[in-house]
C-alpha cells in the first residue's frame, strides 16, 4: 500500500467538503464549473482524481455525462457505492490511455497536482488532460498553495526550524517537493511556469477557498445568515490577485 493510499484510507474526503470551510471550496469551484456550461446543455465532464465523488456525483445528478478516474481503491469504492450515474475508472492522471482523444468538454484536475512531485510528472498529467479534452474545452487545475502550508503548518505547528534544518524549505521559504512528502505546494509563479510549458491558455485563476481554511472555528460559530454573507463576500473577492497566493487552494481555469 502506498503512502497516498494509507493517507486516504484514514482521511474522510467526503466529510471535508461538507464542513463549512470545505463548502466554501466546493461551492466556489462548482460555481465556476457552471460558468462554462451553456444554459440548458448537458456536457461531457472528466473528473481526474475524483476522490469519493463529491464533484462527480453532483454534476452527474445535474444530467451531465461524467467520467471519474481515481487512483486510491478505497476512494473509488466509496464513489461506486453511491450508485450515481458516473462512469468510474481506476487510474493515474499521468496515464489515461483507456480514454479516447478529444471526448470531454470539461476536465477537472482537482487532486492530482497535489500529489505529483516533479515538473515532468505534472506536465504528463497536463498532456493527458489536453489529449482527452476537446479543442477549446476547459481544464480546471487545483493547487495547494505554498504560503498556506508555511503559515498553517510550519509556524502554527511550530515546525519551521525543523523544516529549515531538514532542507524541506529554501531560505526564501519555498517548500521543497519530494516523494517523501504527501503534498506539493505552489506559488503563483510555479503555476505560471507549468502553464507556459504545457501550452495551456489561462482564462482566470481563483482562490477556491480564500481565507476559509484559516477560519475554521470562526466559520463553524457563524449562524446560517452570517455564513451566507461570508460565502457572498468570498465569491465577490476570490478573483482578486492580492488574495490568490495566500489561499489554501487555488483553481486555474485553462482553455485547451
Helices and strands as residue ranges (DSSP letters): H 3-10, H 13-16, H 20-35, E 44-48, H 54-61, E 65-70, H 73-81, E 86-90, E 104-109, G 112-114, H 119-132, E 133-144, H 146-149, I 150-155, H 160-165, H 188-198, E 201-207, G 212-215, H 216-221, H 224-237, H 241-244, E 249-255
